[in-house]
Amino acid sequence: MKKKLIVIAALSAVLILSGTVYLLMFGRNSAVKKEKLISFRRETGGDMQGSSSRICVSRYDDTRALITVSQAEWHYEDPQVTEYFTDVFIMDEIREVFLRYRMQNWDGKKFTNMFVADGASTAYDFDFETTDVSFSSQIYPEQYAEKLEEINSLVRRRIAEGERLPGLILPELSEEERMSAHKPNDGKLSLHVYEYSRNQLSYRFANGTDEAFSAGRDYKLHKADNDEMIAEAQPGSYTYTLYAHSTAESTISLEQRLEPGTYVLEAGGLSCTFEIGMHKD
Protein backbone atom coordinates (compact mmCIF):
# COMPACT_ATOMS: atom_id res chain seq x y z
CA MET A 1 0.00 0.00 0.00
CA LYS A 2 2.82 2.36 0.92
CA LYS A 3 4.60 1.62 -2.35
CA LYS A 4 1.40 2.34 -4.28
CA LEU A 5 1.01 5.72 -2.54
CA ILE A 6 4.59 6.62 -3.42
CA VAL A 7 3.96 5.81 -7.09
CA ILE A 8 0.76 7.90 -7.11
CA ALA A 9 2.56 10.81 -5.45
CA ALA A 10 5.38 10.60 -7.98
CA LEU A 11 2.93 10.56 -10.89
CA SER A 12 1.11 13.57 -9.42
CA ALA A 13 4.40 15.48 -9.17
CA VAL A 14 5.23 14.67 -12.79
CA LEU A 15 1.80 15.85 -13.94
CA ILE A 16 2.09 19.11 -11.97
CA LEU A 17 5.58 19.73 -13.33
CA SER A 18 4.44 18.95 -16.88
CA GLY A 19 1.49 21.31 -16.50
CA THR A 20 3.75 24.06 -15.23
CA VAL A 21 6.15 23.60 -18.16
CA TYR A 22 3.19 23.61 -20.58
CA LEU A 23 1.83 26.86 -19.13
CA LEU A 24 5.23 28.52 -19.16
CA MET A 25 5.96 27.55 -22.76
CA PHE A 26 2.68 27.09 -24.62
CA GLY A 27 0.59 29.45 -22.47
CA ARG A 28 3.04 32.28 -23.11
CA ASN A 29 3.17 31.37 -26.81
CA SER A 30 -0.60 31.51 -27.04
CA ALA A 31 -0.77 34.89 -25.25
CA VAL A 32 1.77 36.77 -27.34
CA LYS A 33 0.33 35.42 -30.60
CA LYS A 34 -3.06 36.92 -29.78
CA GLU A 35 -2.11 40.15 -28.03
CA LYS A 36 -0.95 43.60 -29.13
CA LEU A 37 2.59 44.71 -28.40
CA ILE A 38 2.29 47.70 -26.05
CA SER A 39 5.96 48.68 -25.76
CA PHE A 40 9.49 47.62 -26.68
CA ARG A 41 12.64 48.62 -24.78
CA ARG A 42 16.33 48.14 -25.44
CA GLU A 43 18.70 49.24 -22.66
CA THR A 44 22.50 49.09 -22.47
CA GLY A 45 24.58 49.92 -19.40
CA GLY A 46 27.05 48.70 -16.81
CA ASP A 47 30.39 49.53 -18.41
CA MET A 48 33.41 51.03 -16.64
CA GLN A 49 32.67 54.67 -17.53
CA GLY A 50 29.04 54.45 -16.45
CA SER A 51 27.55 55.11 -19.87
CA SER A 52 23.97 54.12 -20.64
CA SER A 53 21.54 54.16 -23.54
CA ARG A 54 17.87 53.34 -23.84
CA ILE A 55 15.41 53.15 -26.70
CA CYS A 56 11.73 52.79 -25.89
CA VAL A 57 8.98 52.40 -28.48
CA SER A 58 5.42 52.60 -27.16
CA ARG A 59 1.87 53.17 -28.37
CA TYR A 60 0.97 56.84 -27.91
CA ASP A 61 -2.53 56.93 -29.41
CA ASP A 62 -4.52 55.14 -32.12
CA THR A 63 -2.32 56.36 -34.97
CA ARG A 64 1.08 57.19 -33.45
CA ALA A 65 3.87 55.52 -31.56
CA LEU A 66 6.43 57.41 -29.47
CA ILE A 67 10.13 56.58 -29.80
CA THR A 68 12.28 57.79 -26.90
CA VAL A 69 16.08 57.73 -27.21
CA SER A 70 18.04 58.39 -24.01
CA GLN A 71 21.84 58.49 -23.74
CA ALA A 72 24.48 59.35 -21.14
CA GLU A 73 28.23 58.89 -21.59
CA TRP A 74 29.51 59.07 -18.00
CA HIS A 75 28.69 58.41 -14.37
CA TYR A 76 26.45 61.11 -12.86
CA GLU A 77 25.55 62.50 -16.29
CA ASP A 78 21.87 63.29 -16.80
CA PRO A 79 20.56 61.64 -19.97
CA GLN A 80 20.17 63.51 -23.24
CA VAL A 81 16.72 62.61 -24.54
CA THR A 82 15.34 62.88 -28.07
CA GLU A 83 11.83 61.78 -28.98
CA TYR A 84 9.98 61.10 -32.21
CA PHE A 85 6.43 60.41 -33.36
CA THR A 86 6.08 57.67 -35.95
CA ASP A 87 3.27 55.54 -37.35
CA VAL A 88 1.82 53.14 -34.78
CA PHE A 89 2.37 50.36 -37.35
CA ILE A 90 5.92 50.07 -35.96
CA MET A 91 4.43 48.06 -33.08
CA ASP A 92 3.17 45.45 -35.57
CA GLU A 93 6.53 45.42 -37.35
CA ILE A 94 8.41 44.67 -34.11
CA ARG A 95 5.81 42.09 -33.10
CA GLU A 96 6.14 40.31 -36.46
CA VAL A 97 9.91 39.88 -36.05
CA PHE A 98 9.43 38.80 -32.42
CA LEU A 99 6.93 36.08 -33.38
CA ARG A 100 8.78 34.95 -36.49
CA TYR A 101 11.83 34.04 -34.39
CA ARG A 102 9.77 32.88 -31.37
CA MET A 103 11.52 35.29 -29.03
CA GLN A 104 8.99 34.42 -26.32
CA ASN A 105 11.15 31.32 -25.82
CA TRP A 106 14.13 33.60 -25.03
CA ASP A 107 12.53 34.90 -21.83
CA GLY A 108 15.22 34.84 -19.11
CA LYS A 109 17.55 32.88 -21.40
CA LYS A 110 21.29 32.56 -20.76
CA PHE A 111 22.88 33.17 -24.17
CA THR A 112 26.55 32.55 -23.39
CA ASN A 113 28.92 31.55 -20.60
CA MET A 114 31.36 34.30 -21.59
CA PHE A 115 31.85 37.21 -19.19
CA VAL A 116 33.45 40.59 -19.94
CA ALA A 117 34.82 42.38 -16.86
CA ASP A 118 33.47 45.96 -16.73
CA GLY A 119 31.57 45.24 -19.94
CA ALA A 120 28.10 46.55 -20.67
CA SER A 121 24.98 44.40 -20.84
CA THR A 122 22.08 44.90 -23.23
CA ALA A 123 18.55 44.05 -22.13
CA TYR A 124 15.45 43.68 -24.30
CA ASP A 125 11.91 43.91 -22.99
CA PHE A 126 8.65 43.29 -24.85
CA ASP A 127 5.42 44.25 -23.08
CA PHE A 128 2.23 42.70 -24.41
CA GLU A 129 -1.27 43.25 -23.05
CA THR A 130 -1.04 40.62 -20.30
CA THR A 131 2.46 39.21 -20.50
CA ASP A 132 6.06 40.38 -20.64
CA VAL A 133 9.15 38.85 -22.24
CA SER A 134 12.63 40.03 -21.28
CA PHE A 135 16.22 38.88 -21.58
CA SER A 136 19.70 40.33 -21.12
CA SER A 137 23.28 39.48 -22.03
CA GLN A 138 26.71 41.05 -22.42
CA ILE A 139 27.19 39.08 -25.62
CA TYR A 140 24.58 37.78 -28.06
CA PRO A 141 25.91 34.97 -30.29
CA GLU A 142 25.53 35.63 -34.00
CA GLN A 143 22.41 33.50 -34.48
CA TYR A 144 20.61 35.69 -31.93
CA ALA A 145 22.33 39.01 -32.70
CA GLU A 146 21.32 38.98 -36.36
CA LYS A 147 17.66 38.43 -35.43
CA LEU A 148 17.72 41.26 -32.88
CA GLU A 149 19.38 43.49 -35.45
CA GLU A 150 16.25 43.23 -37.60
CA ILE A 151 14.33 44.99 -34.82
CA ASN A 152 17.10 47.50 -34.15
CA SER A 153 17.39 48.43 -37.83
CA LEU A 154 13.66 48.96 -38.32
CA VAL A 155 13.61 51.23 -35.22
CA ARG A 156 16.53 53.23 -36.65
CA ARG A 157 14.65 53.56 -39.94
CA ARG A 158 11.53 54.79 -38.16
CA ILE A 159 13.62 57.33 -36.21
CA ALA A 160 15.10 58.67 -39.46
CA GLU A 161 11.61 59.04 -40.95
CA GLY A 162 9.87 60.21 -37.77
CA GLU A 163 8.76 63.61 -36.52
CA ARG A 164 11.34 64.92 -34.07
CA LEU A 165 9.75 66.50 -31.00
CA PRO A 166 10.80 69.43 -28.80
CA GLY A 167 12.57 68.31 -25.62
CA LEU A 168 14.34 69.53 -22.51
CA ILE A 169 17.39 71.66 -23.25
CA LEU A 170 20.12 70.66 -20.79
CA PRO A 171 23.07 72.96 -20.10
CA GLU A 172 26.54 71.71 -20.94
CA LEU A 173 28.33 70.78 -17.72
CA SER A 174 31.94 70.05 -16.83
CA GLU A 175 32.88 66.81 -15.07
CA GLU A 176 33.09 68.70 -11.76
CA GLU A 177 29.61 70.17 -12.30
CA ARG A 178 28.17 66.72 -13.11
CA MET A 179 29.59 65.31 -9.90
CA SER A 180 28.38 68.23 -7.80
CA ALA A 181 24.84 67.81 -9.15
CA HIS A 182 24.62 64.56 -7.18
CA LYS A 183 27.00 65.47 -4.34
CA PRO A 184 26.30 69.19 -3.79
CA ASN A 185 28.69 71.25 -1.70
CA ASP A 186 27.91 74.83 -2.73
CA GLY A 187 26.18 75.92 0.49
CA LYS A 188 22.84 76.31 -1.30
CA LEU A 189 19.44 74.65 -1.59
CA SER A 190 18.45 74.31 -5.22
CA LEU A 191 15.97 72.72 -7.62
CA HIS A 192 16.70 71.46 -11.14
CA VAL A 193 14.72 69.77 -13.91
CA TYR A 194 16.98 67.05 -15.31
CA GLU A 195 14.84 64.90 -17.66
CA TYR A 196 11.72 65.11 -19.77
CA SER A 197 10.55 61.99 -21.58
CA ARG A 198 7.33 60.11 -22.31
CA ASN A 199 5.22 62.97 -20.86
CA GLN A 200 7.10 62.79 -17.54
CA LEU A 201 9.09 65.65 -16.03
CA SER A 202 11.81 64.68 -13.54
CA TYR A 203 13.34 67.12 -11.08
CA ARG A 204 15.99 67.05 -8.36
CA PHE A 205 16.33 68.80 -5.02
CA ALA A 206 19.97 69.46 -4.05
CA ASN A 207 21.12 70.32 -0.54
CA GLY A 208 24.61 71.75 -0.68
CA THR A 209 24.54 72.91 2.95
CA ASP A 210 25.78 71.32 6.17
CA GLU A 211 22.24 71.04 7.59
CA ALA A 212 19.32 68.72 6.85
CA PHE A 213 16.43 70.17 4.87
CA SER A 214 12.76 69.11 4.59
CA ALA A 215 10.87 69.83 1.37
CA GLY A 216 7.16 69.39 0.82
CA ARG A 217 5.80 67.26 -1.99
CA ASP A 218 3.72 70.07 -3.46
CA TYR A 219 4.54 71.54 -6.88
CA LYS A 220 3.30 74.02 -9.47
CA LEU A 221 4.28 74.06 -13.13
CA HIS A 222 3.48 76.97 -15.44
CA LYS A 223 4.92 78.85 -18.39
CA ALA A 224 7.33 81.64 -17.51
CA ASP A 225 5.31 84.27 -19.40
CA ASN A 226 1.96 83.60 -17.71
CA ASP A 227 0.40 82.04 -14.62
CA GLU A 228 -1.67 79.41 -16.44
CA MET A 229 -1.22 76.24 -14.41
CA ILE A 230 -0.06 73.16 -16.34
CA ALA A 231 0.29 70.81 -13.37
CA GLU A 232 -0.21 71.24 -9.66
CA ALA A 233 -0.13 69.19 -6.46
CA GLN A 234 -1.26 70.48 -3.08
CA PRO A 235 0.91 70.08 0.04
CA GLY A 236 0.38 66.79 1.81
CA SER A 237 1.60 65.17 4.98
CA TYR A 238 4.66 63.61 3.32
CA THR A 239 7.95 65.44 2.87
CA TYR A 240 11.40 64.86 1.39
CA THR A 241 14.25 64.83 3.89
CA LEU A 242 17.49 66.00 2.34
CA TYR A 243 20.50 65.40 4.50
CA ALA A 244 23.59 67.55 4.18
CA HIS A 245 25.20 67.34 0.73
CA SER A 246 22.57 65.03 -0.72
CA THR A 247 19.82 65.02 -3.34
CA ALA A 248 16.26 63.75 -3.77
CA GLU A 249 14.42 63.19 -7.04
CA SER A 250 10.79 63.11 -8.12
CA THR A 251 8.71 62.91 -11.30
CA ILE A 252 5.53 64.62 -12.50
CA SER A 253 3.28 62.74 -14.95
CA LEU A 254 1.81 65.24 -17.41
CA GLU A 255 -1.46 64.84 -19.27
CA GLN A 256 -0.03 66.20 -22.52
CA ARG A 257 3.29 67.13 -24.07
CA LEU A 258 4.90 70.47 -23.29
CA GLU A 259 5.04 73.02 -26.10
CA PRO A 260 8.33 74.84 -26.85
CA GLY A 261 9.02 77.65 -24.39
CA THR A 262 10.38 78.55 -20.98
CA TYR A 263 8.72 77.09 -17.89
CA VAL A 264 8.81 77.63 -14.14
CA LEU A 265 8.66 74.76 -11.66
CA GLU A 266 7.96 75.51 -8.01
CA ALA A 267 8.41 72.64 -5.57
CA GLY A 268 9.14 72.32 -1.87
CA GLY A 269 9.52 76.07 -1.41
CA LEU A 270 12.12 76.31 -4.22
CA SER A 271 11.81 77.23 -7.89
CA CYS A 272 13.70 76.90 -11.17
CA THR A 273 13.23 77.66 -14.85
CA PHE A 274 13.85 75.30 -17.77
CA GLU A 275 13.46 75.36 -21.54
CA ILE A 276 11.65 73.04 -23.92
CA GLY A 277 12.90 73.36 -27.50
CA MET A 278 14.60 71.62 -30.40
CA HIS A 279 17.98 70.05 -29.68
CA LYS A 280 21.00 71.08 -31.72
CA ASP A 281 22.67 68.17 -33.51
NUROKE-633255 format. One record per residue (C-alpha): x, y, z; residue in one letter. Coordinates in steps of 0.001 Angstrom, whole numbers, plus 524288, in hexadecimal, padded with zeros to 5 digits. Example, Ala and Ser with C-alpha at 12.3 -4.5 7.8 and 13.67 -1.06 7.14 Angstrom:
2
8300C7EE6C81E78a
835667FBDC81BE4s
END
This chain:
281
800008000080000m
80B08809398039Ak
811F6806537F6CEk
8057D809207EF4Ak
803EE816567F610l
811ED819E07F2A8i
80F7B816AD7E44Fv
802FA81EDC7E437i
809FF82A377EABAa
815048296A7E0D5a
80B74829417D578l
8045A835067DB30s
8112B83C7C7DC2Ea
81470839517CE0Cv
8070483DEA7C98El
8082784AA67D13Fi
815C884D137CBECl
8115684A087BE14s
805D08533B7BF8Eg
80EAA85DF87C483t
8180185C307B90Cv
80C7585C387AF9Fy
80721868F07B543l
8147186F6C7B529l
8174386BA17A717m
80A75869CF79FD0f
8024F873067A83Dg
80BE087E167A5B6r
80C6687A8A79745n
7FDA487B1879663s
7FCFC8884679D5Ca
806EE88FA079535v
8014E88A5C78878k
7F4088903778BA9k
7F7C789CD37927Fe
7FC458AA5478E36k
80A1C8AEA579112l
808F68BA4F79A42i
817478BE2A79B64s
8250D8BA01797CAf
831618BDE979F31r
83FCE8BC0A79CA3r
8490C8C05A7A780e
857E08BFC67A837t
860058C2FF7B43Ag
869A98BE3C7BE52g
876B78C17A7B81Ad
882838C7597BF02m
87FA18D5927BB8Bq
871718D4B47BFB9g
86B9A8D7467B25Ds
85D9F8D3697AF63s
854258D38B7A408s
845C98D0597A2DBr
83C338CF9B797B1i
82DD58CE3979AE0c
823118CCB1790BEv
8152D8CD76795EBs
807528CFB07912Dr
803C58DE07792FCy
7F61B8DE6078D1Ed
7EE598D76678287d
7F6F58DC2577763t
804378DF6677D57r
80F208D8DC784B7a
8191A8E04578CE0l
8278D8DD0778B9Ci
82FFD8E1C0796EDt
83ECF8E180795B5v
846748E4167A23As
855508E47E7A340q
85F9E8E7D77AD6Ca
86E478E6077ABA9e
8734B8E6C37B9ADw
870128E4267C7DAh
8674F8EEB87CDC4y
863CC8F4277C060e
8556F8F73E7BE5Dd
850508F0CC7B1FAp
84ECC8F8137A53Bq
841538F48D7A026v
83BEF8F5A379258t
82E398F15378EC9e
826F88EEAB7822By
8191D8EBF577DACf
817BF8E1427738Ft
80CC28D8F476E16d
807208CF9777820v
809458C4BB76E1Af
817208C3927738Bi
811518BBBD77EC8m
80C638B18C77513d
819868B16E76E1De
820DB8AE7E77AC3i
816AE8A46D77EB8r
817FA89D7477195e
826B889BC777331v
824D6897927815Af
81B0E88CEC77D9Al
8224A8888277176r
82E33884FC779A8y
826278806C78576r
82CFF889D578E96m
8231D886707992Dq
82B8D87A5B79B22n
837308834379E35w
830F5888507AABCd
83B75888197B55Fg
8448D8806E7AC6Dk
8532E87F307AEE4k
85961881947A19Af
867B787F247A4A0t
870F887B427AF84n
87A81885F87ABABm
87C6A8915F7B505f
882A789E917B21Av
888018A5917BE24a
882BA8B3847BEA6d
87B558B0BD7B218g
86DC88B5D97AF43a
861938AD717AE9Bs
856438AF617A53Ft
848738AC177A98Ea
83C5C8AA9E7A111y
82E858AB8A7A635d
821C88A91979EEAf
815288ACDF7A5DDd
808B48A6C87A0A8f
7FB088A8F47A5F4e
7FBEF89EA97B0B1t
80999899257AFE9t
817AB89DBB7AF5Dd
823BC897BD7A920v
8315489C627ACDFs
83F60897E07ABB5f
84CF689D897AD7Ds
85AF189A3D7A9F4s
868578A05D7A86Fq
86A39898A679BEAi
860088939879264y
8653A88896789AEp
863BB88B2C77B2Ce
8578B882DD7794Dq
8508588B6E78343y
857378986278043a
8534689841771F4e
844F78962177597k
845348A12D77F8Fl
84BB98A9E477583e
83F788A8DF76D24e
837F98AFBE77800i
842D08B98877A9Fn
843EC8BD2976C37s
8355D8BF4376A52l
8352C8C81E7766Bv
840928CFF2770DBr
839368D13B763FDr
82D098D60876AF0r
8352F8DFEE7728Bi
83AFC8E52A765DBa
82D5B8E69C76008e
8268C8EB3276C75g
8223B8F87E7715Ae
82C4A8FD9877AE9r
82612903C4786E6l
82A3490F3478F84p
8311D90AD679BE8g
8380490F987A812l
843F1917EC7A52Fi
84E98913FF7AECFl
85A1D91D047B17Ep
867AC918217AE31e
86EAC914787BAC7l
87CC7911A37BE3Fs
8806B904FE7C525e
8813E90C597D20Ce
873A6912197CFF6e
86E0A904A27CCC6r
873988FF237D959m
86ED990A867E18Ds
8610B908E67DC45a
8602E8FC317E3F7h
869778FFBD7EF0Ek
866B890E4B7F130p
87013916537F958n
86D07924507F552d
8664292890801E7g
8593792A167FAECk
84BEE9239C7F9CFl
8480E922427EB9Ds
83E6691C117E23Fl
84141917297D47Ch
83984910877C9A7v
84252905EE7C434y
839FD8FD827BB09e
82DC88FE577B2C8y
829358F2287ABAFs
81C9D8EAD07A8DDr
814688F5FC7AE87n
81BC08F5417BB7Cq
82381900727C160l
82E208FCA37CB21s
834219062D7D4B5y
83E77905EA7DF5Br
83FCE90CC07EC67f
84DFF90F557F02Ca
8527D912AB7FDE2n
860249184A7FD5Cg
85FDF91CCC80B82t
864B99169481818d
856E49158181DA2e
84B7690C7081AC2a
8402C9121981303f
831DD90DF3811F3s
82A78910C48055Da
81BF690F0F80339g
816AD906BD7F83Cr
80E88911B97F27Ed
811C0917727E525y
80CE79211F7DB01k
810B6921497CCBBl
80D9592CAB7C3B1h
8133B934057B82Dk
81C9F93EE67BB99a
814C29492D7B435d
807A6946957BAD5n
801959407A7C6E7d
7F97E936347BFCAe
7FB38929CD7C7B1m
7FFC391DCA7C02Bi
8011F914987CBC5a
7FF2B916477DA47e
7FF7D90E477E6C0a
7FB15913527F3FAq
80393911C380024p
8017C904E38070Dg
806408FE9581378s
8122F8F87B80CF6y
81F0F8FFA380B37t
82C838FD5A80573y
837AA8FD3B80F34t
84453901CD80925l
850108FF7581193y
85C27907DF81056a
862729070F802DBh
858278FE027FD2Ds
84D6A8FDFE7F2F1t
83F838F9057F145a
838558F6D37E47De
82A268F6887E047s
822058F5BD7D3DBt
8159F8FC697CF2Bi
80CD48F5177C59Fs
807118FEDA7BC03l
7FA4A8FD4B7B4B6e
7FFE79029B7A809q
80CDE9063D7A1F8r
81329913437A507l
813B291D3B79A0De
820869245879722p
8233992F537A0B7g
82891932D57AE0Et
8221092D247BA22y
8226A92F407C8C9v
821D89240B7D272l
81F18926FA7E0BBe
820DE91BC17EA3Ea
823B891A857F8B6g
8252F929237FA7Dg
82F5A92A177EF86l
82E2092DB17E130s
8358692C697D460c
833B092F5D7C5FAt
8361A926287BA91f
83491926637ABDFe
82D8291D517A28Di
8326891E8F79497g
83908917C378941m
8463A9119E78C10h
85204915AC78413k
8589290A4B77D1Fd
END
